[in-house]
Amino acid sequence: MELKYEFCIFLCILPFLHYLCSIIITRMEFRTIIDIPHASFEIMPCEEILLVGSCFADGIGRKFKENGFPAIVNPYGTMYNPASILHTIERLLPERVSEGKQKPAPRIVFLTLGTNHVYRLKETGEIVDNCEKRPASFFEEEELSVEKCADFLQQAIDILRKMNPEVQIVLTVSPIRYRKYGYHESQLSKATLLLATSRTSKTSYFPAYEILMDELRDYRFYATDMLHPSEQAIDYIWERLSEWCLSPEAKSFIEEWRPIRQALSHRPFHPESEEYRHFKAQTQARLQALKTKYPQLQDIQFP
């Protein structure tokens, strides 16, 4: 009889125990979330954006393009070190001036640092951005110091500000590791770049490196080479970046643009069918309505 009584008491308090356990489990954190205060600026719908740097800049630049932003991504190829990033800025802005661009420098610029290793052409001593398939014996490798990295970055920043005083410059360090240096040496290179970013002025910093290293520290967030971030990781970093710096208007635009983009990428089995012609006309009408609402939307031709 006593055992039966205790069992009844247990049944009575079981729901409370279940509720208590659910609260404890809900409050447990199984990963470190990077706290990112909102940016001091906001990106508006369809705003032109310049991204220069490592192949991580290519990945994020692709996300901007997919979401309707006229992004300029590494116009002269991928640039991994601060000196090569400076070379791109020195070359691009005068070209935009000669083309009659209203603003030689876009208001939003992302500079993504990959490594502090550079290669000098032995004949001239200049830092090259691309070996252009010349023999390795023509070059000598050099590791830039924190001071030199910061100096190259600041030169690029000063040029951008001279061309557009309203420019917002975002610095990031690529989370992609360099196996050819050795993993310890790769970390030293990243540390050098991180220190260099902290010594620049009038810039913002987005912690893409920290997000992958701390929030997503699992190999399922890496590509098959175990070095580059996977598409899932890039999507997540894009989400954090969107939360950080996109304006409410830009987020609203993306929600309107997404179904149209999906329709534009549709490839029909029967392109001559009446159903597809109707679908195409509807999509064109929706696209035109969006362009009317957002005149700055880049001109997109339906295939």
Protein Blocks (a to p, Z undefined) as FASTA:
>chain_A
ZZmmmmmmmmmmmmmmmmmmmmmmmmpccbdcddddddfbdcdehiacddeddfklmmmm
mmmmmnopacdehknopafbfklmmmmmmmmmmmmmmnopablbafbdcdddfbfcdcdd
fknopacfbeglpafklpccddddfklmmmmmmmmmmmmmmmomkbccdddddfbdcfkn
opklmmmmmmmmmmmmmmpghiacddfklmmmmmmgcfklpcfkomaccfklmmmmmmmm
mmmmpcfklmmmmmmmmmmmmmmmpccfblmbmklmmmmmmmmmmmmmmmmmmmmlccdd
dZZ
